[in-house]
Amino acid sequence: MTLRTDSLEASIRYDGPVRSLQLTAADPAALAPFDGEASLAGERHLLSCALSTTNAKALQEAFPVLRPQLISPHRTSLGTGDRTGLATPGQARAFGEHGTGVMPVLAQQSIREMDRLGRSARSVMDDAVFGLVEAGWSSGFGADCDHIKSTEGIDRGLEAGFVMFTLDPGDMVADVTGGVTAADAEALPWDHLEDTLEDVRARYVGMVLDVGHTQIEVTEQDVLTAAVKYGRAVVEAIRLYRHATENARHEIEIEFAVDETAWLTTFFEHFYLASELRRLGASWFSFAPRYVDGFEKGLDFLGDAEELRENLEAHHAISEQFGGYRISLHSGSDKFSIYPLCVEATQGHVHLKTSGTSYLCGIEVVAAHDPELFAAIWDISRASYVRARASYQVSAQADRTPTSLSGVDLAELISSSDARQILHVGYGDSLNGTDPAGAPIRDRFLEVVTRHQGLHTDLLAAHIGRHIAPFASVPVGG
């Protein structure tokens, strides 16, 4: 595939496992911003370039379509993380085939994943840019610097040109399962909240909250619990928000996420969070509360679908009271049974995030073409699962999976629930590890997948397409 302007053409060339950027122009001045090896083909000037940050930035200058755009003008959006830097062509094809009306977020990675993989925010952006050239992409895309817990993470994303920042104050959410008292609430950092406990009581106690299918009368205990549970998270969220908005040199948008905690976000707690963040001056286009149980990595929804429907309808109703931000579904991959429900419950005002499911498509390629490498990845992932699972909502049991792969159908293994989750969360240790001969697994993984990028792209286009289609095709109101 080729991207074209009036003065420049760009494509990606494969020479076995080696990729390069190929540029052609009638006027050599169009090639001046790029670094590469020049040649001539008749009257056309050619440049063969490495996939470097310098060349990615030059591409973004030359092709406006390669600059990330805001997601918020679009009602429905879907993010597709890429742990290896090779998934964007297949993801982009999936949106081209299935994604009418769905805004793609094709540069998406959490700070946690960047750190585990030794990637920079800029390298994530670069890989997306080159992948979009390979796909011949001609539409807009978003870029999400995901699950940020520090100002340093914000700075990384800003420098790399990300436009969506998912701010995650989840570490400050308090465990209130043992109950709270007024004394607990009085101990909150009220100076940082720019508030008093008396004013909080006055704002919320006795109010009747409309959550769509019912109404809730807010008690004093509800208020104390919400304040103790989320008060410090509000302080942290507004600190991160102010840093992002005050340091941005380009237009950005914010998502707040408190989904990666053990405790469900009640409807009043969602309202409290939104109300307090708004009082402190924040604005956002997307919000991820902690939903009902059932959102596990790499598997279909495991909870009660009707309970989820009521949960999402209520969270959507709360969002409408603050101008109508979208509800964000994290750990959203492979939840095929509930996608129509999610669109209906939110009236299409929804953002879905996927990540590890694209990595598993790469794993399928490895299993088909280098079973020995897959075995090394499997051994490391399985051994590290107990520790790695602490960061995720998963329920796989390693003792239900094989220790030896002799005679095992690898495709069948990868499709099994326990193995999917083990491989899903073991990506960091396996890609950073070495095979039995001491060779870096990441290098072998990238070489195998690059050699078979056609298959990889086909697998991704089909699999991600299954995620996109329900969001593009289900009629919504609103």
Number of C-alpha atoms within 10 A of each C-alpha: 12 15 19 17 11 7 14 19 20 23 20 22 15 12 9 12 13 12 16 17 21 19 24 23 21 17 13 15 10 16 22 11 14 19 16 19 11 14 12 12 8 8 9 13 19 21 21 18 19 18 19 17 16 13 20 24 21 16 22 15 13 20 18 14 19 24 20 23 22 19 26 19 10 13 16 23 27 25 26 27 29 24 25 20 20 22 28 28 27 28 31 31 22 25 25 17 13 22 22 13 14 22 26 28 28 30 28 26 25 21 23 15 19 18 12 14 18 11 16 17 26 19 18 25 29 24 23 29 28 27 23 29 27 21 22 19 21 16 14 17 23 23 29 30 28 27 24 22 20 17 16 13 21 27 15 16 27 22 12 19 22 29 22 28 27 23 27 23 26 23 13 18 21 18 15 13 9 5 11 18 11 14 10 14 20 15 10 17 14 15 9 14 18 10 14 15 17 9 9 16 16 12 12 19 16 14 12 13 16 16 23 14 10 9 11 13 13 15 15 15 15 17 23 23 23 24 26 24 23 25 25 21 21 24 23 22 25 22 15 23 25 15 16 22 16 9 12 17 11 10 12 19 20 22 23 27 24 27 21 22 20 13 19 15 23 18 20 22 19 22 21 21 23 21 15 21 20 14 13 15 10 16 17 21 19 24 25 22 25 19 22 19 16 18 22 22 28 29 22 17 22 12 13 11 16 11 13 20 19 17 20 25 22 23 27 24 19 22 23 16 14 14 9 15 21 26 25 24 24 22 24 26 27 21 19 16 13 18 21 18 21 25 24 20 23 26 19 25 25 25 28 23 19 24 23 21 27 28 20 22 23 26 25 21 23 24 20 12 15 16 15 14 20 23 20 17 27 24 19 23 26 24 17 20 21 15 10 18 17 10 11 15 19 19 13 19 15 18 9 9 16 14 13 10 16 9 6 10 10 17 13 9 15 20 15 13 17 21 22 20 30 29 26 25 26 24 28 22 19 26 23 15 18 19 20 12 6 8 11 15 21 20 12 17 21 20 16 21 25 21 18 17 22 12 17 23 24 16 22 25 25 16 19 24 21 18 24 26 19 20 28 21 15 15 12 15 10 6
